[in-house]
């Protein structure tokens, strides 16, 4: 791959891949490290898809990103259990990314809608979501902090995510109707 094509690929896909790896569960520092590893891998790859073919190239880059993320999770397993390692969860994440997230202005509309929906949550639900996803506090620690069982907390997080999903979908539909 020539240097101009490589630089163009970085400009086109870096932000999307960063958002993708953050969506998969990497924290900010890990996401930056993973994205660097992705582009080092790409640079050293001999067969690269056409960068103009956004669907094919994007899927190829997400596969590389997902594999590097999985390797990162395996190396970090001693520190924290990553439920995201389940292949079914990763497949669902990829499906969601393609069908729900990316069609909305490369994900920016989705992120803005999610931010607004989180702000609308009741205080305790907002705290739980931000602690679990924003601060990566493990379920067992959060459950203890809030006086809940692990299963109770998981159920509550699932219900909160469902509320957020519905809120985001309504917000995106509203912006399409008025946009």
N, C-alpha and C positions, 0 to 999 in steps of 0.2 A: 504494500500500500504506500503510495507516495505521500509525502508530508502534507501537501495541500488538501488531499482527500481526507487524511487523518484529522487535520485541523477542522475541516468542514464538518466531519462526523461529530467531533466533540461539540462544536457550536450548535449543531442541530439536536443532538440527543442527550447531552450532559444533564440538563435540567430535568428532562423527563425521567431519566434513569435514577437521578437522585431522589425525585419524588417517589418513584417506584420502590426503591430499596427502603426508603423511610416508611412507605405503606406496608412493606413486608415486616417491618418491626425493628429496623436498625436505628440506633440513636444517631445524633448529628455527626459525631466524630467517626463512628463506625461507617456511616453512609459515605462520608468523604473518602475514607480509606478504601472502601469497597469500590467506589466509582473509579478511583485511581487504578486499582487492580484490574478493573474491567477494561479500561483503555490501554493499559500495558499489555493485557492479553490480546486485545484487538490489534494493537500495533505489531505484535509478534505473530499474528495469524497470516497465513499466506492466502487463504480463500475468504474474501470478504464480499458480502452481498452488495449490490448497487445501493449507494446511500440515498439515491433519489427515490428508490422504492421504499417509502416510509413503512408500509405494512410489513414487508419481508425483513428489512433491516432492523426495524424496531423489535420485532419478535425475536430475531437472532440475538440482538443486544440484551433483551430481557432474559433470554435463556442463559447467557453468559453471566449476567448480573445475579440471577437466581442461584446459579451454581456457586458463584463466589460467595454469595450470602450464606448459602448452606455450609460451605467450608468454614466460613467465619463463625457461624453458630456452633458447629461441631468443636471448633477450637475454644469457644467460650462456654461450653456446656458445664464446665466445672463451676463457673460463677453463677449461672442462672439457667433454669430449664426453659428451652424455647419450644413452645407448643407448635410453632409455625413449621417445624421440621416435618410434620406429617404431609406426605405427598398429596393427599386429597385436599388439604387446606391450601397448599401451594397452587394446585390446579384451580381451585375456586378463586384464589386471589388473582390469578392470571385472567380468568374469565371475567371477573368483576372489573379488573383494570381496563380490559379491552371494551367491554360492553357498557359499563356505567361511568367510568371515570374519564377516560380519554375523549369520548365524543363531546365533552363539554369544554371547549376552548382549551384543549391540551391539559385539562384537569384543573385549571385555575378557577373556573366557575364553581366546580365541585368543592374545592377547598374553601372558597369564600362562603358557599352555602353551609358547609359543615361547621365552619367557625361560628356563623350566626346561630345555627341550631344548637351548638354546644352552649352558647351564651343564654339560650332560652331554657335550658334544663334547670330543674330545681337544684338548689345549692349542693346538697349531698350527692346527687347523681353526677353533677358537674365535677365535684371533687374526686369522686371515684374514677370517672373516665380520665381525668387529667393525671391522676396519680398512677393509674395502671398504664396508660398509653404514653403520657408525656414524661413521667418520671421513671417508667419501667419498674415500678414497685411490684414484686411478685404477689400472686393471689394470696398465698398463705400469710404474708405480712400485712396485706391490706385487710384481709378477713379478721385477723387478730386486732388490728387497729380500730376497726369499726364494730367489733363484737359480733361478727358473723361467722358462720361456717364457711369453709372453702367452697362447697357446693352452692350454698346460699349466695355467696358473692358472685360466683360464675353465672348463676341464674339471673341475678340482678344486672350484671354487665351485659348479658345477652338481651335482656329486656330493654336496657338503655340503648344498645346498638340498634335494636329494632325501631325504637322511637326516633333515633337519629336518622336512620335510613329513610323512614317515611317523611320526616321533616325535610331532608335534603331533596328527595324526589319531588316533593311539592314545591320547594323553592326553585328547583331547576325548571319545572314545568311552568311556573309563574314567570320566570325570567324569559323562557322561550316565547310565551304568549305576549309579553310586553316588551321583549327585546327587539 
